């Protein structure tokens, strides 16, 4: 190597930084002894800033471009002496490259449930999570307040602090917003803007900004969600009294159609009784979540419900006929088509029995009609 190449290598230095990690925020340009030579070329790419630190003090910030480190474009160098001391730089300085692009898809979430007073449900606990992006807007302030002398500063080193700020401001904003829990899903956009506005002054003290903030989900505790699902089901059912009566009728019909199964009649009777009891309780309790309103004056007790008339099925030649009312069964007994040995069944009866074994039907064969009038 010639003497000219040797001199060129000593006087000219190239300073630049490329990064493919996608999480590095600040990187210090490493040079043995931190020696920066006079006339060195500094390349700052788009999405970067370079911070020049001399003797522990922040000297200058370079935006994207190509710079020649000389006294005419670096005022700090005018205060430095001994630039003519041969091939060695007479001063030691540091250059920090700061990534000014956005760091996207950063996660935030509430570690513990947030207590708030809901206007509809009262005291309530909720959880929330989402994403945000962060960007360095003041490299000098960020280096001075956060990075310090760290030669390799990544997003993970500050994301925890930012998440704490987000959760704190989210808790304060959500507790004072007065928005019902059922309406929060429709107002996540406005809540996000409200929280981002509250966060911005705090992170600005670090030289950062939050250009995007999103609330992906606001959820209730599992027990509250289960109760809410029940309330929704009741609302869909509409009139609880009619719905209960309809369900009881459906159960009786299903039991009657399955009359051949053992115990089917007993199950139908139990289902009917439970259905009537539920209908009475629902009517007394009123709408979901509301206490029964006191009556203006004590009312007379209601009359007892009318007796349920049984209907009967008859088995003849392996086929089932009916149902027949008791009056129809009486006419059949008088006509002789219903005898004491006829197999009959009704809801609540344990299997098929002869008409003579059923007390209610046995009376049809003992009551004789009065004598005919005289001609």
C-alpha positions in Angstrom: 0.0 0.0 0.0 1.4 3.4 -1.0 1.9 6.3 1.3 -1.0 8.2 -0.2 -3.5 5.3 0.5 -2.2 5.2 4.0 -2.8 8.9 4.6 -6.3 8.7 3.0 -7.2 5.8 5.3 -6.1 7.7 8.3 -7.9 11.0 7.5 -11.1 9.8 6.0 -13.7 7.8 8.0 -17.2 6.6 7.0 -19.8 6.5 9.7 -23.2 4.9 9.1 -25.7 2.4 10.5 -28.0 -0.2 9.1 -30.4 -2.3 11.2 -32.6 -5.3 10.4 -33.6 -6.3 13.9 -36.8 -4.2 13.9 -36.6 -3.6 17.7 -33.5 -1.6 18.1 -34.2 2.0 19.0 -30.6 3.4 19.6 -27.3 2.0 18.5 -23.9 3.6 19.3 -21.4 3.7 16.4 -18.5 1.6 17.7 -15.0 2.8 17.0 -11.9 1.8 18.9 -11.2 4.5 21.5 -14.3 6.4 20.2 -12.0 8.3 17.9 -13.7 10.4 15.2 -11.3 11.8 12.6 -11.5 15.3 11.1 -13.3 15.2 7.7 -15.2 11.9 8.4 -18.3 11.3 6.4 -21.5 10.8 8.3 -24.4 9.1 6.5 -27.8 9.4 8.1 -30.6 7.5 6.3 -34.3 8.1 6.2 -35.9 7.0 9.4 -32.8 7.8 11.4 -31.2 10.6 13.4 -27.6 10.8 14.6 -26.7 12.4 18.0 -23.1 13.6 18.4 -21.8 13.5 22.0 -18.5 15.0 22.9 -16.9 14.6 26.2 -20.2 13.4 27.8 -22.2 16.4 26.5 -24.7 16.3 23.7 -23.3 18.4 20.9 -25.5 18.2 17.9 -28.4 16.2 16.2 -28.1 15.2 12.5 -31.2 14.6 10.4 -31.2 12.4 7.3 -28.4 13.4 4.8 -24.7 13.2 4.2 -22.4 15.3 6.4 -18.7 16.0 6.4 -17.5 16.3 10.0 -15.7 19.6 9.8 -15.6 22.9 11.6 -17.8 24.7 9.0 -20.8 22.4 9.6 -20.2 21.5 13.2 -20.1 24.5 15.6 -18.9 22.2 18.4 -15.7 21.6 16.5 -14.7 25.2 16.6 -14.1 24.8 20.3 -11.8 21.8 19.7 -8.1 22.3 19.4 -5.2 20.3 17.9 -6.8 19.2 14.6 -3.3 19.2 13.1 -1.8 16.6 15.4 -0.9 14.1 12.7 -2.8 11.0 11.9 -4.5 10.5 15.3 -7.6 12.3 16.3 -7.0 14.6 19.2 -10.5 14.1 20.6 -12.8 11.3 21.5 -16.5 11.5 20.7 -19.5 9.2 20.4 -22.2 9.1 17.7 -25.6 7.5 18.6 -27.9 6.5 15.8 -31.6 6.8 16.8 -34.3 4.9 14.9 -37.2 7.4 14.2 -39.5 5.0 12.4 -42.7 3.6 14.0 -42.5 0.6 16.2 -45.9 -1.1 15.5 -48.1 -3.9 16.9 -46.9 -3.4 20.5 -49.2 -5.1 23.0 -50.8 -3.6 26.1 -53.3 -5.1 28.6 -54.6 -4.8 32.1 -52.9 -7.3 34.4 -55.6 -7.0 37.0 -59.3 -6.2 36.6 -60.3 -2.5 36.7 -63.0 -1.5 39.3 -65.6 1.0 38.1 -69.1 2.1 38.9 -71.4 1.1 36.0 -74.6 3.2 35.7 -76.6 0.0 34.9 -75.0 -2.8 36.8 -73.4 -0.9 39.7 -69.9 -1.9 40.9 -68.2 -3.8 38.1 -64.8 -5.2 37.1 -63.5 -5.2 33.5 -60.4 -6.2 31.6 -59.1 -4.7 28.4 -56.2 -5.2 25.9 -55.1 -3.8 22.6 -52.1 -2.6 20.5 -50.3 0.7 20.0 -47.3 2.1 18.1 -44.5 4.4 19.4 -42.0 6.7 17.7 -39.0 8.8 18.7 -39.7 12.4 17.9 -37.0 14.1 20.0 -33.8 12.0 19.7 -31.7 14.3 22.0 -34.3 14.2 24.8 -34.8 10.5 24.4 -31.1 9.9 24.6 -30.8 12.2 27.6 -33.8 10.9 29.6 -34.0 7.2 28.7 -31.0 5.7 26.9 -28.0 7.3 28.7 -24.8 5.5 27.7 -26.5 2.3 26.6 -24.8 1.3 23.4 -27.7 -1.0 22.2 -31.2 0.1 23.4 -34.2 -2.0 22.3 -37.9 -1.5 22.4 -38.3 -4.1 25.1 -36.4 -1.9 27.6 -39.1 0.8 27.5 -42.2 -1.1 26.5 -43.0 -2.2 30.1 -42.9 1.5 31.2 -45.2 2.6 28.4 -47.6 -0.2 29.2 -47.8 1.0 32.8 -48.6 4.5 31.6 -51.3 3.2 29.2 -53.0 1.1 31.9 -52.9 4.0 34.4 -54.5 6.4 31.9 -56.9 3.8 30.7 -58.1 3.1 34.2 -58.6 6.8 34.9 -60.3 7.5 31.6 -62.6 4.5 31.8 -63.6 5.2 35.4 -64.6 8.8 34.7 -66.1 8.3 31.3 -69.6 7.2 32.6 -70.1 4.9 29.5 -72.1 1.8 30.4 -70.3 -1.5 30.0 -72.7 -2.6 27.3 -72.0 0.5 25.2 -68.2 0.4 25.5 -67.8 -1.9 22.4 -69.5 0.8 20.4 -67.2 3.6 21.7 -63.8 2.0 21.6 -62.7 4.5 18.9 -63.6 7.5 21.1 -62.1 5.8 24.1 -58.9 5.2 22.2 -58.6 8.8 21.2 -59.3 9.9 24.7 -56.6 7.7 26.2 -54.1 8.5 23.5 -54.6 12.2 24.3 -54.0 11.6 27.9 -50.8 9.5 27.3 -49.2 12.0 24.8 -48.0 14.6 27.3 -46.4 11.9 29.5 -44.5 10.1 26.8 -43.5 13.5 25.3 -41.3 14.0 28.3 -39.3 11.0 27.1 -39.0 12.3 23.5 -41.7 9.9 22.3 -45.1 10.0 20.8 -48.0 7.5 20.4 -49.2 7.9 16.8 -51.7 5.0 17.0 -53.6 3.5 19.9 -56.2 0.7 19.6 -58.6 -1.0 22.1 -59.2 -4.5 20.7 -61.5 -5.8 23.5 -63.2 -4.9 26.7 -64.4 -8.0 28.6 -66.3 -8.7 31.8 -65.5 -11.4 34.4 -66.8 -14.9 33.5 -69.5 -14.9 36.2 -70.9 -11.6 35.0 -70.8 -12.8 31.4 -72.8 -15.9 32.3 -75.4 -13.8 34.2 -75.6 -11.4 31.2 -76.2 -14.4 28.8 -79.1 -15.6 31.0 -80.6 -12.1 31.0 -80.3 -12.0 27.2 -82.0 -15.4 26.9 -84.8 -14.1 29.1 -85.2 -11.0 26.9 -85.4 -13.1 23.8 -88.1 -15.3 25.4 -90.4 -12.3 25.8 -93.5 -12.9 28.0 -92.1 -15.4 30.6 -95.6 -16.5 31.6 -96.6 -17.5 28.1 -93.2 -19.0 27.4 -93.4 -21.2 30.5 -96.9 -22.3 29.6 -95.8 -23.1 26.1 -92.8 -25.1 27.4 -95.0 -27.1 29.8 -97.5 -27.9 27.0 -94.6 -29.1 24.8 -93.4 -31.3 27.6 -96.8 -32.9 28.0 -97.2 -33.5 24.3 -93.8 -35.1 24.1 -94.7 -37.4 27.1 -98.0 -38.4 25.5 -96.4 -39.3 22.2 -93.9 -41.5 24.1 -96.7 -43.2 26.1 -95.2 -46.7 25.4 -92.1 -45.9 27.4 -92.1 -46.9 31.1 -92.7 -44.0 33.4 -93.5 -41.6 30.5 -96.8 -40.6 32.1 -95.2 -39.9 35.4 -92.6 -37.7 33.7 -95.3 -35.8 31.9 -97.2 -35.1 35.1 -94.1 -33.9 36.9 -93.2 -31.7 33.9 -96.6 -30.1 33.9 -96.5 -29.5 37.6 -93.1 -27.8 37.4 -94.2 -25.7 34.5 -97.3 -24.4 36.4 -95.1 -23.7 39.4 -92.6 -21.8 37.3 -95.3 -19.8 35.7 -96.6 -18.8 39.1 -93.2 -17.8 40.3 -92.3 -15.8 37.2 -95.6 -13.9 37.4 -94.9 -13.1 41.0 -91.3 -12.0 40.5 -92.0 -9.7 37.6 -89.5 -8.8 34.9 -85.9 -9.9 35.1 -83.9 -8.1 37.7 -86.9 -6.2 39.1 -88.4 -6.7 42.6 -92.2 -7.2 42.7 -94.0 -3.9 43.2 -96.1 -3.7 46.4 -99.8 -3.6 45.8 -101.7 -0.4 46.7 -104.2 -2.4 48.8 -104.3 -6.0 50.0 -106.3 -8.0 47.4 -108.5 -11.0 48.0 -106.8 -14.4 47.5 -107.4 -15.7 44.0 -109.7 -18.6 43.5 -108.1 -22.0 43.2 -107.5 -23.2 39.7 -110.1 -25.4 38.1 -109.5 -29.2 38.3 -107.7 -30.6 35.3 -110.0 -32.9 33.3 -108.3 -36.2 32.3 -108.4 -37.4 28.8 -108.2 -41.1 28.1 -106.6 -43.4 25.5 -108.1 -46.8 24.6 -106.1 -49.8 23.4 -108.0 -52.0 20.9 -106.5 -54.7 18.7 -103.0 -53.4 19.2 -103.9 -49.8 18.3 -104.3 -46.7 20.4 -107.5 -44.6 20.1 -108.3 -41.3 21.7 -108.0 -39.2 23.6 -111.6 -39.2 24.9 -113.1 -37.0 27.6 -114.8 -38.5 30.6 -118.2 -37.6 29.1 -117.3 -39.5 25.9 -116.1 -42.4 28.0 -119.5 -42.4 29.8 -121.4 -42.5 26.5 -119.2 -45.4 25.3 -119.9 -47.3 28.5 -123.7 -46.8 28.1 -123.4 -48.0 24.5 -121.3 -51.0 25.5 -118.3 -50.1 23.4 -116.4 -49.5 26.7 -116.3 -52.4 29.1 -114.7 -53.1 32.4 -111.9 -55.1 30.7 -111.1 -52.3 28.2 -107.4 -51.2 28.6 -107.2 -47.4 29.2 -104.4 -44.9 29.9 -104.2 -41.2 30.9 -101.3 -38.8 31.8 -99.9 -39.5 35.2 -101.0 -43.2 35.2 -98.4 -45.9 35.7 -98.9 -48.0 32.5 -102.1 -49.4 31.0 -105.0 -50.6 33.2 -108.4 -52.0 32.7 -111.3 -49.5 33.0 -112.6 -51.4 36.1 -109.2 -50.8 37.9 -109.4 -47.1 37.4 -111.6 -45.6 40.1 -112.7 -42.7 38.0 -113.9 -44.9 35.2 -115.3 -47.8 37.4 -118.0 -45.4 38.5 -119.3 -45.3 34.9 -120.4 -49.0 35.2 -122.1 -48.7 38.6 -124.3 -45.7 38.0 -127.5 -46.8 36.4 -129.8 -44.5 34.5 -133.2 -43.7 36.0 -136.3 -45.8 34.8 -138.0 -44.4 31.7 -141.1 -42.3 32.1 -144.5 -44.0 31.9 -146.0 -44.2 28.5 
